[in-house]
Amino acid sequence: SIPITIVDAFVTDDAFTGNPAAVCILPPGGCDAPGVESRFLDIASEMNLSETAFVAPIEDPESTAGWMLRWFTPGEEVELCGHATIASAHTLREKGLADATDPIVFRTRHRGDLLAVRTDGYESVGLPASPLEEVASPDRRLFEGLGIEPGRVVRTLEDDLVLVLDDPAVIERMTPDMRVLGAVKARGIAVTALARNRPDGASVVSRYFAPNVSVDEDPVTGSLHASLGLLWRGDLGPTFLTWQGGPRGGRVRVDATTADEGIVRVAGRARLVLDGAFLG
């Protein structure tokens, strides 16, 4: 059996908010054993969440990282996942496998080492960020699939396309056509706008769709917010609160203070909602 949790990341005070991720805790070397990918995909498919994380301790005394971390959607392995990293750090702390206040360093296959810390009840992680690329001739299916007029589009380090809108209300009422969006070449498709007088204090709103990686709509996307830190810091300064909408919704604190060094920190509250074992 494999110890497994489900953690909602970037939650509000309400239940059933934020983005749920499954976290499987493996023995040393469990993330790198030959042939584990097919097993991980099967487990991720069984869990049927946007991402399932797999963590295993690193026993090398010379390693600067304490844990190996990989992420899988129901359809494939992904190179970076913010909310499942938050969920993994929260799981390790809540189960007593990591100190509540000590930093946790995760080693990843594609994005180097990620530093996760807990401050005042918020789990945070520094995510890689690089300058955004303006898309001069966006695929018309982006706008067709979202049901909006053509506008500004930027591409991120993670190969997401981000559509920058003027009206946040358009984002909330959007009903995308996943069949059309699935034909667009990108990891995911995000929409974002500056917020207007939200009672929760959020300055930015967004949503995120990723049918190409078997996730029609991701409830709250941590890695996207590294890019939003770059996108909106000129308007808002380096730190701000965001709301990612959709059926669940959640809040993310963004800190782009070190963005010029290639790191944007994203933070949120996390809630352990299931603790058990995978027996399959």
C-alpha positions as CSV (number, residue, x, y, z in Angstrom):
1,S,0.0,0.0,0.0
2,I,1.0,3.6,-0.5
3,P,0.2,6.3,2.0
4,I,-1.9,9.0,0.2
5,T,-3.5,12.2,1.1
6,I,-5.8,14.7,-0.6
7,V,-5.0,18.4,0.2
8,D,-7.0,21.4,-1.0
9,A,-4.5,24.1,-1.9
10,F,-5.2,27.9,-2.0
11,V,-8.4,27.5,0.0
12,T,-10.7,30.2,1.4
13,D,-12.6,29.8,4.7
14,D,-15.2,27.8,2.9
15,A,-15.1,24.0,2.4
16,F,-14.7,22.7,-1.1
17,T,-12.6,25.6,-2.3
18,G,-9.0,25.7,-3.7
19,N,-7.4,23.0,-5.9
20,P,-7.4,19.4,-4.6
21,A,-4.2,17.4,-5.2
22,A,-3.4,13.8,-4.2
23,V,0.0,13.3,-2.6
24,C,1.6,9.8,-2.5
25,I,4.4,9.3,0.0
26,L,7.0,6.8,-1.3
27,P,10.1,5.2,0.2
28,P,13.6,6.4,-0.7
29,G,14.2,6.0,-4.4
30,G,10.5,5.5,-5.1
31,C,10.3,8.4,-7.5
32,D,13.1,7.1,-9.7
33,A,12.6,3.3,-9.8
34,P,12.6,1.8,-13.3
35,G,9.2,1.8,-14.9
36,V,7.4,3.8,-12.2
37,E,5.9,6.2,-14.8
38,S,3.2,3.8,-15.9
39,R,2.3,3.0,-12.3
40,F,2.2,6.7,-11.4
41,L,-0.1,7.4,-14.4
42,D,-2.4,4.7,-13.4
43,I,-2.7,6.1,-9.8
44,A,-3.2,9.6,-11.1
45,S,-5.9,8.4,-13.4
46,E,-7.6,6.5,-10.5
47,M,-7.5,9.7,-8.4
48,N,-8.9,11.7,-11.3
49,L,-7.7,15.0,-9.9
50,S,-5.9,17.7,-11.9
51,E,-2.6,16.5,-10.4
52,T,-1.3,13.7,-8.2
53,A,2.1,14.3,-6.6
54,F,4.7,11.6,-5.7
55,V,7.2,12.4,-3.1
56,A,10.1,10.3,-1.8
57,P,12.9,11.2,0.7
58,I,16.4,11.7,-0.6
59,E,18.9,10.0,1.7
60,D,22.1,11.3,0.1
61,P,23.7,13.3,3.0
62,E,25.4,15.6,0.4
63,S,22.1,16.6,-1.3
64,T,20.8,20.1,-0.7
65,A,17.2,18.7,-1.2
66,G,15.4,16.5,1.2
67,W,12.6,15.2,-1.1
68,M,12.2,14.1,-4.7
69,L,8.9,15.4,-6.3
70,R,7.1,14.5,-9.5
71,W,3.6,15.4,-10.7
72,F,1.2,13.6,-13.0
73,T,-2.2,14.5,-14.5
74,P,-4.6,11.7,-15.4
75,G,-2.9,11.8,-18.8
76,E,0.7,12.6,-18.5
77,E,3.6,13.8,-16.4
78,V,4.0,17.6,-16.1
79,E,7.2,19.6,-15.6
80,L,5.9,21.9,-12.9
81,C,2.8,22.1,-10.7
82,G,2.4,24.8,-8.0
83,H,-0.7,23.6,-6.2
84,A,0.5,20.0,-5.8
85,T,3.8,21.3,-4.5
86,I,1.9,23.3,-1.8
87,A,-0.1,20.2,-1.1
88,S,3.0,18.0,-0.8
89,A,4.7,20.4,1.7
90,H,1.5,20.6,3.7
91,T,1.2,16.8,3.8
92,L,4.7,16.3,5.0
93,R,4.2,18.9,7.8
94,E,0.8,17.6,8.8
95,K,2.0,14.0,9.0
96,G,5.1,14.9,11.0
97,L,7.5,14.0,8.2
98,A,8.9,17.6,8.1
99,D,9.1,20.2,10.8
100,A,6.2,22.7,10.8
101,T,8.5,25.7,10.5
102,D,11.6,24.4,8.7
103,P,12.0,25.0,4.9
104,I,11.4,22.0,2.7
105,V,13.6,21.6,-0.5
106,F,12.0,19.5,-3.3
107,R,14.2,18.2,-6.1
108,T,12.4,18.1,-9.5
109,R,13.3,16.6,-12.8
110,H,12.7,19.7,-14.9
111,R,12.7,22.8,-12.7
112,G,15.6,22.2,-10.3
113,D,15.1,22.6,-6.6
114,L,11.9,24.3,-5.2
115,L,12.0,25.9,-1.7
116,A,8.7,25.6,0.3
117,V,8.2,27.4,3.6
118,R,5.3,27.9,6.0
119,T,4.7,31.4,7.4
120,D,1.7,32.4,9.5
121,G,-0.3,29.4,8.4
122,Y,0.4,30.0,4.7
123,E,2.3,27.5,2.6
124,S,4.5,29.1,0.0
125,V,6.8,28.0,-2.7
126,G,9.3,29.8,-5.0
127,L,8.5,29.0,-8.7
128,P,10.7,29.7,-11.7
129,A,9.6,32.6,-13.8
130,S,11.1,34.0,-17.0
131,P,10.1,37.0,-19.2
132,L,6.8,36.7,-20.9
133,E,6.7,36.5,-24.7
134,E,4.2,38.6,-26.6
135,V,2.3,36.5,-29.2
136,A,2.1,38.6,-32.4
137,S,-0.4,36.4,-34.3
138,P,-2.4,34.4,-31.8
139,D,-4.3,31.3,-33.0
140,R,-7.9,32.5,-33.8
141,R,-9.2,29.4,-32.1
142,L,-8.2,30.9,-28.7
143,F,-10.8,33.6,-29.0
144,E,-13.3,31.3,-30.7
145,G,-13.0,28.7,-28.0
146,L,-13.4,31.3,-25.2
147,G,-16.2,33.2,-26.9
148,I,-14.4,36.6,-26.7
149,E,-13.0,39.2,-29.0
150,P,-9.3,39.1,-30.1
151,G,-6.9,40.8,-27.7
152,R,-3.4,40.6,-26.2
153,V,-1.9,37.2,-25.7
154,V,1.4,36.3,-24.0
155,R,3.3,32.9,-23.7
156,T,4.8,31.8,-20.5
157,L,7.8,29.7,-19.5
158,E,5.5,26.7,-19.0
159,D,4.1,27.1,-22.5
160,D,0.8,28.5,-21.3
161,L,-1.0,31.1,-23.4
162,V,-2.4,34.0,-21.2
163,L,-5.1,36.2,-22.6
164,V,-5.1,39.7,-21.0
165,L,-8.6,41.1,-20.8
166,D,-10.0,44.5,-19.7
167,D,-13.3,43.3,-18.0
168,P,-13.0,40.8,-15.2
169,A,-16.8,40.0,-15.4
170,V,-16.1,38.4,-18.8
171,I,-13.9,35.9,-17.1
172,E,-16.5,34.9,-14.5
173,R,-19.2,34.2,-17.0
174,M,-17.0,32.5,-19.6
175,T,-18.1,29.0,-20.9
176,P,-15.3,27.7,-23.0
177,D,-15.6,25.2,-25.8
178,M,-13.0,22.6,-24.8
179,R,-13.1,20.9,-28.2
180,V,-11.9,24.1,-29.8
181,L,-9.4,25.0,-27.1
182,G,-7.9,21.5,-27.3
183,A,-6.8,22.2,-30.9
184,V,-4.6,25.1,-29.8
185,K,-0.9,24.2,-29.3
186,A,-0.2,25.1,-25.6
187,R,0.0,23.4,-22.3
188,G,-2.8,25.5,-21.0
189,I,-4.9,28.6,-21.7
190,A,-5.4,31.3,-19.1
191,V,-7.5,34.4,-19.0
192,T,-6.7,37.3,-16.6
193,A,-7.8,40.9,-15.8
194,L,-7.3,43.4,-13.1
195,A,-10.1,43.1,-10.5
196,R,-12.6,45.9,-9.6
197,N,-13.5,46.5,-6.0
198,R,-13.6,42.8,-4.8
199,P,-14.6,42.5,-1.2
200,D,-11.8,39.9,-0.6
201,G,-9.1,42.4,-1.6
202,A,-8.0,40.5,-4.7
203,S,-6.4,42.7,-7.3
204,V,-6.3,40.2,-10.1
205,V,-8.8,37.5,-11.3
206,S,-8.0,34.6,-13.6
207,R,-9.2,31.2,-14.9
208,Y,-7.2,28.4,-16.5
209,F,-8.1,25.7,-19.0
210,A,-5.9,22.8,-20.0
211,P,-7.7,20.2,-22.1
212,N,-4.4,19.2,-23.8
213,V,-3.2,17.7,-20.5
214,S,-6.6,16.1,-19.6
215,V,-7.7,19.0,-17.3
216,D,-10.6,20.9,-18.7
217,E,-10.5,23.6,-16.0
218,D,-7.9,23.7,-13.2
219,P,-9.5,25.2,-10.1
220,V,-6.4,27.2,-8.9
221,T,-3.1,27.0,-10.8
222,G,0.0,27.8,-8.8
223,S,2.5,27.8,-11.7
224,L,0.3,30.3,-13.6
225,H,0.6,32.8,-10.8
226,A,4.4,33.0,-11.2
227,S,3.6,34.4,-14.6
228,L,0.9,36.7,-13.3
229,G,3.5,38.1,-10.9
230,L,5.5,39.1,-13.9
231,L,2.5,40.3,-15.9
232,W,0.9,42.5,-13.2
233,R,3.8,43.8,-11.0
234,G,4.1,46.9,-13.1
235,D,0.5,47.9,-12.3
236,L,0.2,46.6,-8.7
237,G,3.8,46.4,-7.3
238,P,5.5,43.2,-6.5
239,T,3.0,41.7,-4.0
240,F,-0.7,41.3,-4.5
241,L,-3.7,39.0,-3.9
242,T,-5.4,37.1,-6.7
243,W,-8.6,35.2,-7.1
244,Q,-8.8,32.3,-9.6
245,G,-12.5,31.7,-10.4
246,G,-14.5,28.8,-11.7
247,P,-16.6,26.2,-10.0
248,R,-14.4,26.1,-6.8
249,G,-12.2,29.2,-6.8
250,G,-9.3,30.0,-4.5
251,R,-6.9,32.8,-3.4
252,V,-3.2,33.1,-4.1
253,R,-0.8,35.5,-2.6
254,V,1.8,36.5,-5.2
255,D,5.3,37.9,-4.3
256,A,7.3,39.0,-7.3
257,T,10.0,40.8,-5.3
258,T,12.7,38.4,-6.7
259,A,11.2,38.1,-10.1
260,D,14.3,39.7,-11.7
261,E,16.3,36.8,-10.3
262,G,13.9,34.3,-11.9
263,I,11.7,33.4,-8.9
264,V,8.2,34.4,-8.0
265,R,6.7,33.1,-4.7
266,V,3.1,31.9,-4.5
267,A,1.4,31.3,-1.2
268,G,-1.9,30.1,0.1
269,R,-3.7,28.3,2.8
270,A,-4.0,24.5,2.5
271,R,-6.4,22.0,4.1
272,L,-5.9,18.2,4.5
273,V,-9.2,16.6,3.6
274,L,-8.3,12.9,3.2
275,D,-5.6,10.7,4.7
276,G,-5.4,7.0,3.9
277,A,-3.6,4.5,1.7
278,F,-3.8,3.5,-1.9
279,L,-4.4,-0.3,-2.0
280,G,-4.6,-0.9,-5.7
